[in-house]
Amino acid sequence: MTTEEPDGRGAPREPYGVPPVPDEVWLSFLTDSESAIRLSAPREPSARERAAGRQLQPPHVRR
């Protein structure tokens, strides 16, 4: 999120306290395909798994 100077001119800047996003993160965001995102995203437990109070297993790493 960026904000402009109060007078509406000038370059946007980051709000106070917001760390800058590294260039590598932006590059990954711009170039990742949907399948790459699906492989790297954490798995959300199903409602049935949450209701049963099952112990969650660590995600399997696909290579």
C-alpha positions, 0 to 999 in steps of 0.5 A: 500500500502506498500513499501520496504526499498530502498535496497530491503531488510527488512519488508515492511512498510506503506508510511508516512502519511498513517494511519494503518488499524485496525485489526477489519477492516481486519477481516471484510474484510476477513470474510464478505460474498457477501450478507453481503457486499451488505447489508452494502454497500451504494446505488448509485443513478441511472442515472435517479435519478441523472438527475432528481435532486431528493432528495435522501432518506436515505438508508433503514436499512435491519435487 
